[in-house]
Amino acid sequence: MTGEKKNTRIGRILVVDDEPDIASLLKMALEHDGSFDIVKTFDDPTLALSDFKAGLYDLVILDLTMPNIDGFDLFQEMRKIDNKVKFCFLSGRETCCDESSNGYHSMSNDMFIRKPITITNLLKEVHKRLR
């Protein structure tokens, strides 16, 4: 063996976070894990929506607080395009789960990942959602 990782890829991931540093860090961590076929990031939610296609991703990770279109609204628009893709939200806000019950009754608390999060815990959460 030459230290190569097994080819056990489990999914295609889209990350949308308006902070370019966070989007880049998440992409590097997910790619370094080696479990994912595609890891694509956008720091502009409007561009992410215009690029989004049905069947392209298995999991979409959305920041909640973004300019022009927030994570909840982006979720609704993407869900219209692909109702099979899984979603989770990243948020540093304490009230994110309370907000989800306010007009977003179909969301459960397990759709939320609270920032800050370690890379190890992020990977655990992503793997759990893709099972």
C-alpha positions as CSV (number, residue, x, y, z in Angstrom):
1,M,0.0,0.0,0.0
2,T,1.2,3.5,-0.8
3,G,-1.1,5.3,1.7
4,E,-3.8,5.9,-0.8
5,K,-7.4,6.3,0.5
6,K,-10.0,3.7,-0.5
7,N,-12.4,4.8,-3.1
8,T,-15.5,4.7,-0.9
9,R,-17.1,8.0,-1.9
10,I,-20.5,8.6,-0.5
11,G,-21.8,11.8,-1.9
12,R,-21.8,15.1,-3.6
13,I,-21.9,18.2,-1.5
14,L,-22.8,21.9,-2.1
15,V,-21.7,24.5,0.6
16,V,-23.2,28.0,0.5
17,D,-21.7,30.5,3.0
18,D,-21.3,34.2,2.3
19,E,-18.0,34.3,4.2
20,P,-15.4,33.1,1.6
21,D,-12.9,32.0,4.3
22,I,-15.5,29.7,5.9
23,A,-16.6,28.3,2.5
24,S,-13.0,27.6,1.6
25,L,-12.3,26.0,5.0
26,L,-15.3,23.7,4.7
27,K,-14.4,22.7,1.2
28,M,-10.8,21.9,2.2
29,A,-12.0,19.9,5.2
30,L,-14.6,17.9,3.1
31,E,-12.1,17.3,0.3
32,H,-9.4,16.2,2.6
33,D,-11.7,13.6,4.1
34,G,-11.8,11.9,0.7
35,S,-15.3,10.6,1.1
36,F,-17.1,12.8,-1.3
37,D,-17.3,12.8,-5.1
38,I,-17.9,16.6,-5.5
39,V,-17.5,19.4,-3.0
40,K,-18.6,22.7,-4.5
41,T,-18.8,26.0,-2.7
42,F,-20.4,29.4,-3.3
43,D,-20.1,32.5,-1.2
44,D,-22.9,34.2,-3.1
45,P,-26.3,32.6,-2.5
46,T,-27.8,34.0,-5.7
47,L,-25.0,32.4,-7.8
48,A,-25.5,29.1,-6.0
49,L,-29.2,29.1,-6.8
50,S,-28.6,29.9,-10.5
51,D,-26.1,27.0,-10.7
52,F,-28.2,24.5,-8.7
53,K,-29.6,21.6,-10.8
54,A,-31.8,18.7,-9.8
55,G,-29.9,15.5,-9.0
56,L,-26.5,17.1,-8.9
57,Y,-26.0,17.0,-5.1
58,D,-26.8,14.6,-2.2
59,L,-26.4,17.2,0.5
60,V,-26.6,21.0,0.6
61,I,-25.1,22.9,3.6
62,L,-26.4,26.4,3.9
63,D,-25.4,29.3,6.1
64,L,-28.5,30.9,7.5
65,T,-27.5,34.6,7.5
66,M,-26.5,35.7,4.0
67,P,-27.2,38.9,2.0
68,N,-29.8,39.1,-0.7
69,I,-31.3,35.7,0.1
70,D,-31.1,34.0,3.5
71,G,-30.6,30.3,4.1
72,F,-34.3,29.6,4.7
73,D,-35.3,31.3,1.4
74,L,-32.5,29.6,-0.5
75,F,-33.6,26.2,0.9
76,Q,-37.2,26.8,-0.3
77,E,-36.1,27.8,-3.8
78,M,-33.6,24.9,-4.1
79,R,-36.3,22.5,-2.8
80,K,-38.5,23.5,-5.7
81,I,-35.8,22.4,-8.1
82,D,-34.8,19.2,-6.3
83,N,-37.1,17.8,-3.6
84,K,-34.9,14.8,-3.0
85,V,-31.6,16.5,-1.9
86,K,-30.9,16.6,1.8
87,F,-30.2,20.0,3.5
88,C,-28.6,21.2,6.7
89,F,-28.1,24.7,8.0
90,L,-25.0,26.2,9.6
91,S,-25.7,29.0,12.1
92,G,-24.0,30.7,14.9
93,R,-27.3,32.2,16.0
94,E,-28.9,30.9,19.2
95,T,-32.4,31.2,17.8
96,C,-32.0,29.3,14.6
97,C,-34.1,26.4,15.7
98,D,-36.8,28.7,17.0
99,E,-36.9,30.5,13.7
100,S,-37.3,27.2,11.9
101,S,-40.6,26.6,13.6
102,N,-41.9,30.0,12.5
103,G,-43.1,29.2,9.0
104,Y,-40.8,26.2,8.4
105,H,-42.7,23.4,10.1
106,S,-41.2,20.7,8.0
107,M,-37.7,21.3,9.4
108,S,-36.4,19.3,12.3
109,N,-33.7,20.3,14.8
110,D,-31.4,17.8,13.2
111,M,-31.2,20.0,10.1
112,F,-29.1,22.5,12.1
113,I,-25.4,22.5,12.8
114,R,-24.3,25.2,15.2
115,K,-21.2,27.3,14.6
116,P,-18.5,27.2,15.6
117,I,-17.9,23.5,14.9
118,T,-14.7,21.5,14.8
119,I,-13.7,19.9,11.5
120,T,-14.0,16.4,13.2
121,N,-17.6,17.1,14.3
122,L,-18.5,18.6,10.9
123,L,-17.4,15.5,9.2
124,K,-19.4,13.3,11.6
125,E,-22.5,15.4,11.0
126,V,-22.1,15.3,7.2
127,H,-21.5,11.5,7.2
128,K,-24.5,11.0,9.5
129,R,-26.7,13.0,7.1
130,L,-25.6,11.1,4.0
131,R,-26.3,7.6,5.5
